[in-house]
Amino acid sequence: MNNKGTKKQKSISPLSVFKRIRDDEIEKRIKELRSGLVKAIPLEQVKRRIEARFHW
């Protein structure tokens, strides 16, 4: 507490906010995959789509 009897607020860094948001998103996506709500796309299929889109 400071001299006025109020608690000093802890500074939150932008990096810690980003990490929390990122971790929450990863957790959500893992749950979706495990529940069957979404299906993973094989890497080779993703690569073919990218190559076709950008004409590589």
Backbone as ProteinMPNN parsed JSONL, in Angstrom:
{"seq_chain_A": "MNNKGTKKQKSISPLSVFKRIRDDEIEKRIKELRSGLVKAIPLEQVKRRIEARFHW", "coords_chain_A": {"N_chain_A": [[0.839, -1.192, 0.0], [0.374, 2.279, -0.622], [1.25, 5.544, 0.716], [-1.259, 6.691, 1.017], [-3.008, 4.819, 1.749], [-4.088, 3.178, -0.171], [-4.024, 0.438, -2.455], [-1.196, -0.152, -4.501], [-1.278, -0.339, -7.957], [-0.3, -3.109, -9.901], [1.941, -3.094, -12.565], [1.207, -4.166, -15.81], [2.724, -5.889, -18.331], [2.82, -5.466, -21.904], [3.758, -7.741, -23.209], [3.21, -9.843, -21.404], [0.441, -9.776, -21.455], [-0.032, -10.435, -24.132], [1.045, -13.064, -24.131], [-0.747, -14.379, -22.401], [-3.164, -14.171, -23.834], [-2.421, -15.584, -26.13], [-1.874, -18.14, -25.02], [-4.427, -18.804, -24.067], [-5.815, -18.993, -26.5], [-4.482, -21.13, -27.737], [-5.13, -23.2, -25.965], [-7.928, -23.263, -26.335], [-8.091, -24.071, -29.037], [-6.904, -26.606, -28.953], [-8.76, -27.96, -27.366], [-10.963, -27.855, -29.117], [-10.023, -29.468, -31.225], [-9.632, -31.959, -29.908], [-12.233, -32.525, -29.093], [-13.497, -33.011, -31.435], [-14.821, -31.072, -32.737], [-13.556, -29.53, -34.649], [-11.449, -30.384, -37.455], [-8.109, -31.386, -38.035], [-5.9, -30.27, -40.627], [-3.91, -32.024, -42.845], [-0.379, -31.395, -43.101], [0.879, -31.574, -45.654], [-1.279, -31.15, -47.374], [-1.951, -28.527, -46.743], [0.392, -27.245, -47.595], [0.207, -27.734, -50.377], [-2.069, -26.205, -51.01], [-1.152, -23.613, -50.423], [0.969, -23.393, -52.24], [-0.449, -23.575, -54.652], [-2.028, -21.309, -54.487], [-0.176, -19.203, -54.532], [1.241, -19.751, -56.739], [3.711, -21.239, -56.767]], "CA_chain_A": [[0.0, 0.0, 0.0], [1.14, 3.524, -0.611], [1.007, 6.358, 1.911], [-2.646, 7.137, 1.09], [-3.832, 3.701, 2.186], [-4.636, 2.433, -1.297], [-3.078, -0.506, -3.044], [-0.538, 0.264, -5.729], [-1.586, -1.265, -9.037], [0.854, -3.737, -10.528], [2.041, -2.822, -13.991], [1.076, -5.357, -16.654], [3.461, -5.644, -19.564], [2.143, -5.917, -23.127], [4.192, -9.099, -23.512], [2.477, -10.783, -20.564], [-0.932, -9.798, -21.97], [0.033, -11.215, -25.365], [1.252, -14.471, -23.793], [-1.984, -14.905, -21.821], [-4.111, -14.309, -24.941], [-1.918, -16.682, -26.963], [-2.08, -19.401, -24.311], [-5.874, -19.071, -24.064], [-6.188, -19.407, -27.86], [-3.941, -22.477, -27.943], [-5.966, -24.101, -25.165], [-9.22, -23.364, -27.004], [-7.941, -24.851, -30.263], [-6.659, -27.998, -28.575], [-10.06, -28.502, -26.934], [-11.782, -28.052, -30.317], [-9.502, -30.64, -31.933], [-9.891, -33.172, -29.118], [-13.679, -32.782, -29.018], [-13.991, -33.331, -32.764], [-15.523, -29.907, -33.289], [-12.813, -29.182, -35.864], [-10.503, -31.396, -37.892], [-6.813, -30.875, -38.473], [-5.598, -30.44, -42.045], [-2.533, -32.512, -42.977], [0.584, -30.392, -43.545], [1.087, -31.653, -47.101], [-2.437, -30.523, -48.023], [-1.79, -27.077, -46.531], [1.458, -26.809, -48.5], [-0.316, -27.712, -51.758], [-2.969, -25.045, -51.139], [-0.326, -22.396, -50.457], [1.689, -23.378, -53.519], [-1.413, -23.284, -55.719], [-2.492, -19.925, -54.359], [0.882, -18.264, -54.852], [1.854, -20.237, -57.981], [5.113, -21.59, -56.54]], "C_chain_A": [[0.88, 1.249, 0.0], [0.746, 4.344, 0.616], [-0.425, 6.871, 2.03], [-3.586, 6.0, 1.478], [-4.483, 2.917, 1.063], [-3.581, 1.51, -1.86], [-2.5, 0.058, -4.327], [-0.841, -0.783, -6.796], [-0.305, -1.804, -9.649], [0.814, -3.451, -12.023], [1.977, -4.139, -14.768], [1.757, -5.055, -17.978], [2.662, -6.125, -20.77], [2.522, -7.354, -23.492], [3.432, -10.117, -22.676], [1.016, -10.881, -21.001], [-0.982, -10.645, -23.237], [0.153, -12.706, -25.059], [-0.018, -15.106, -23.231], [-3.032, -15.139, -22.918], [-3.716, -15.478, -25.83], [-2.183, -18.033, -26.307], [-3.554, -19.788, -24.265], [-6.328, -19.586, -25.43], [-5.691, -20.828, -28.149], [-4.797, -23.506, -27.197], [-7.324, -24.336, -25.825], [-9.134, -24.253, -28.236], [-7.678, -26.327, -29.977], [-7.965, -28.661, -28.146], [-10.957, -28.775, -28.139], [-11.335, -29.281, -31.099], [-9.864, -31.926, -31.202], [-11.37, -33.527, -29.058], [-14.26, -33.211, -30.359], [-14.761, -32.195, -33.41], [-14.877, -29.438, -34.587], [-11.869, -30.329, -36.199], [-9.213, -30.724, -38.328], [-6.652, -31.128, -39.971], [-4.154, -30.909, -42.14], [-1.621, -31.445, -43.585], [0.777, -30.406, -45.053], [-0.06, -30.999, -47.871], [-2.351, -29.0, -47.901], [-0.727, -26.53, -47.481], [0.972, -26.729, -49.937], [-1.225, -26.516, -51.981], [-2.177, -23.745, -51.253], [0.385, -22.285, -51.798], [0.752, -23.028, -54.675], [-1.843, -21.813, -55.686], [-1.441, -18.925, -54.828], [1.697, -18.691, -56.066], [3.345, -20.51, -57.83], [5.459, -22.83, -57.274]], "O_chain_A": [[1.98, 1.259, 0.553], [-0.015, 3.872, 1.461], [-0.777, 7.441, 3.063], [-4.802, 6.18, 1.534], [-5.345, 2.075, 1.317], [-2.384, 1.776, -1.75], [-3.205, 0.662, -5.135], [-0.678, -1.98, -6.559], [0.648, -1.063, -9.887], [-0.235, -3.559, -12.659], [2.635, -5.112, -14.401], [1.414, -4.091, -18.662], [1.906, -7.092, -20.666], [1.699, -8.098, -24.024], [3.045, -11.164, -23.196], [0.419, -11.955, -20.925], [-1.875, -11.478, -23.396], [-0.552, -13.522, -25.653], [-0.329, -16.253, -23.553], [-3.703, -16.171, -22.933], [-4.565, -16.271, -26.237], [-2.66, -18.962, -26.959], [-3.895, -20.962, -24.406], [-7.135, -20.513, -25.507], [-6.412, -21.631, -28.741], [-5.139, -24.554, -27.744], [-7.813, -25.465, -25.871], [-10.003, -25.096, -28.456], [-8.18, -27.197, -30.688], [-8.239, -29.799, -28.525], [-11.635, -29.802, -28.188], [-12.167, -30.05, -31.581], [-10.351, -32.876, -31.816], [-11.723, -34.704, -28.98], [-15.381, -33.716, -30.421], [-15.294, -32.345, -34.51], [-15.564, -29.004, -35.511], [-11.533, -31.143, -35.339], [-9.222, -29.64, -38.912], [-7.204, -32.087, -40.509], [-3.261, -30.273, -41.581], [-2.031, -30.692, -44.468], [0.833, -29.343, -45.672], [0.164, -30.366, -48.903], [-2.646, -28.278, -48.853], [-0.917, -25.482, -48.099], [1.281, -25.771, -50.645], [-1.16, -25.878, -53.032], [-2.491, -22.885, -52.076], [0.403, -21.221, -52.417], [1.123, -22.271, -55.572], [-1.997, -21.17, -56.724], [-1.775, -17.915, -55.449], [2.714, -18.078, -56.389], [4.149, -20.074, -58.654], [6.599, -23.288, -57.208]]}, "name": "protein", "num_of_chains": 1, "seq": "MNNKGTKKQKSISPLSVFKRIRDDEIEKRIKELRSGLVKAIPLEQVKRRIEARFHW"}
